Amino acid sequence: MLKMAVLVSGGGTNLQAIIDAIDNGTIKNAEIAVVISNNPGVKALERAKKHGIEALVISPKSFEKRADFNDALLETINSYGVDLIVLAGCLVIIPEKMVNAYPNKIINIHPALIPSFCGTGYYGLKVHESVLERGVKVTGATVHFVDAGTDSGPIILQKAVDVEEGDTPEILQRRVMEQAEWVIMPKAISLIAEGRVSVENGKVHIEKER
């Protein structure tokens, strides 16, 4: 059984997609051991508690030094003995010591087709605003492993979404979530739980279904 820690910052729509996929059998042989938010009072915590999942708040604001927060976050995750850390709308920069402790065991969802519209400063609605400003015709979402860079780790899955006439950042954000994020994040977790994902020379290899 793959044990996961899911890190969140807000509403938890991607968390909900994972919970639903576990409940309906899309994700097999995996469970969420803990949900950790850097912000108190967010809906993601309610979603976790509603499903009987332990939900914690570890906020940088509770610590004098960022290093102390980093240590507390890593120690807490370690205490649950998880196999995979899932960043589901988590806006906290993951400390390098955590990346080193969990190589190719941290995954993130980014609301664009990496390497476009990614890296420092590209998060939330800013991604979709930039997509519309540039006038691209296709956007989407990417699930990738987390490394020491920003949105630079090996790509696991991507799904394209059409940009439509009259889109606002909010409308496009919703479509990308519904058509891409909520589809490929559970699928990536399922592939990892099945042991079908490996990283070779910085690229992801996915084994065919047995």
C-alpha positions in Angstrom: 0.0 0.0 0.0 1.5 3.3 -1.1 1.2 5.8 1.7 1.0 9.5 0.8 1.3 12.9 2.4 -0.6 15.5 0.5 0.5 19.2 0.9 -2.0 21.9 0.3 -2.4 25.7 0.6 -6.0 26.5 -0.2 -9.3 25.0 -1.5 -8.0 21.5 -2.1 -9.7 20.7 -5.4 -6.8 18.5 -6.5 -6.9 16.8 -3.1 -10.6 16.1 -3.6 -9.8 14.6 -7.0 -7.3 12.3 -5.4 -9.8 11.3 -2.6 -12.5 10.6 -5.1 -10.2 8.6 -7.3 -9.2 6.4 -4.3 -12.9 6.0 -3.4 -14.0 5.0 -6.9 -11.1 2.7 -7.5 -9.3 4.7 -10.1 -6.3 4.8 -7.7 -5.6 1.3 -6.3 -3.2 0.3 -3.6 -2.7 3.8 -2.2 -3.9 5.8 0.8 -3.5 9.3 2.1 -1.8 9.1 5.5 -1.9 12.9 6.2 -2.8 16.2 4.7 -0.6 19.2 5.7 -1.5 22.8 5.0 0.7 25.8 5.4 -2.5 27.9 6.0 -5.0 27.4 8.7 -8.7 27.4 8.0 -8.6 26.5 4.4 -11.2 24.2 2.8 -8.6 21.5 2.0 -8.4 20.8 5.7 -12.2 20.4 5.8 -12.1 18.0 2.9 -9.5 15.8 4.6 -11.4 15.7 7.9 -14.6 14.9 6.2 -13.0 11.8 4.8 -11.4 10.8 8.1 -7.9 11.8 7.0 -5.6 13.4 9.6 -5.2 17.1 8.8 -2.4 19.3 10.2 -1.3 22.9 9.9 2.4 23.7 9.8 2.8 27.3 8.9 6.0 29.2 8.3 4.5 32.1 10.3 4.6 29.9 13.4 8.4 29.8 13.3 11.0 32.5 13.8 13.3 31.1 11.1 12.4 29.5 7.8 14.9 26.7 8.6 12.9 25.8 11.7 9.7 25.5 9.6 11.6 23.3 7.0 12.8 21.0 9.8 9.3 20.7 11.4 7.7 20.0 8.0 10.3 17.3 7.2 10.2 15.7 10.6 6.4 15.5 10.5 6.3 13.9 7.1 9.0 11.5 8.1 6.9 10.5 11.2 4.2 9.1 8.9 6.5 6.8 7.0 5.2 7.9 3.6 6.3 6.6 0.2 5.1 9.6 -1.8 4.6 13.4 -1.2 2.0 15.0 -3.3 1.9 18.8 -3.8 -1.7 19.5 -4.5 -2.0 23.3 -4.9 0.8 23.8 -2.4 2.4 27.2 -2.7 5.2 26.7 -0.2 8.7 26.3 -1.6 9.8 22.8 -0.8 13.1 22.8 1.1 16.1 21.3 -0.6 16.6 19.0 2.3 13.2 17.4 1.7 13.9 17.0 -2.0 17.2 15.3 -1.1 15.4 13.1 1.5 12.7 12.0 -1.0 14.4 11.8 -4.5 11.7 11.2 -7.2 9.2 10.7 -4.4 7.6 14.2 -4.5 5.2 15.1 -7.3 3.6 18.4 -8.2 0.8 19.5 -10.6 1.5 22.6 -12.6 -1.4 24.2 -14.6 0.5 24.5 -17.9 2.4 22.4 -20.4 5.9 22.5 -19.0 8.3 24.0 -20.2 5.9 26.8 -21.1 4.6 29.2 -18.5 6.5 27.6 -15.6 9.2 28.5 -13.2 9.5 31.3 -10.6 6.4 33.5 -10.5 4.2 31.2 -12.5 1.5 29.9 -10.1 -2.3 30.1 -9.7 -4.1 32.6 -12.0 -0.8 34.1 -13.1 -0.2 31.1 -15.3 -3.5 31.5 -17.0 -3.2 35.3 -17.3 0.1 34.7 -19.1 -1.3 32.1 -21.4 -4.1 34.5 -22.5 -1.7 37.4 -22.9 0.6 35.3 -25.1 -2.3 34.2 -27.2 -1.5 30.5 -27.3 -4.1 28.1 -28.6 -3.4 25.1 -26.4 -2.5 25.0 -22.7 -2.9 22.2 -20.2 -1.4 20.7 -17.1 1.7 18.7 -16.1 2.5 16.3 -13.3 6.2 16.1 -12.6 8.7 15.0 -10.0 10.1 17.8 -7.9 13.8 18.5 -7.9 15.9 21.4 -6.6 14.7 23.7 -9.4 11.2 25.3 -10.0 9.0 23.1 -12.2 12.1 21.6 -13.6 11.9 17.9 -12.5 11.2 14.9 -14.7 7.7 15.1 -16.4 5.4 12.2 -15.6 2.2 13.1 -17.5 0.8 16.0 -19.5 -2.7 16.7 -20.9 -3.6 19.4 -23.3 -6.6 21.7 -23.0 -7.8 24.1 -25.8 -7.9 27.8 -25.1 -11.2 29.2 -26.3 -12.4 32.5 -27.6 -13.7 34.7 -24.7 -11.7 32.9 -22.0 -10.9 34.8 -18.9 -8.1 33.6 -16.5 -10.8 32.2 -14.2 -12.7 30.3 -16.9 -9.5 28.9 -18.3 -8.3 27.9 -14.8 -11.5 26.0 -14.2 -11.3 24.2 -17.6 -7.7 23.2 -17.0 -8.5 21.8 -13.6 -11.6 19.8 -14.8 -10.1 18.5 -18.1 -6.5 18.0 -17.1 -5.4 18.5 -13.5 -8.1 16.3 -11.9 -7.4 13.6 -14.6 -3.7 13.3 -14.7 -2.8 13.8 -11.0 -4.8 10.7 -9.9 -3.5 8.8 -13.0 0.1 9.6 -12.0 -0.5 8.4 -8.5 -2.0 5.2 -9.7 0.9 4.5 -12.0 3.4 5.1 -9.2 1.3 2.9 -6.8 1.4 0.2 -9.4 5.2 0.5 -9.6 5.1 1.4 -13.3 7.1 4.7 -13.1 10.9 5.0 -13.1 13.3 7.7 -13.9 16.2 7.1 -16.2 18.7 9.9 -17.2 16.3 12.6 -16.0 13.4 11.3 -18.0 10.3 9.3 -16.8 9.7 5.8 -18.2 6.2 4.3 -17.8 5.9 0.6 -18.1 3.0 -0.8 -20.0 0.2 -2.3 -18.0 0.9 -5.8 -16.9 
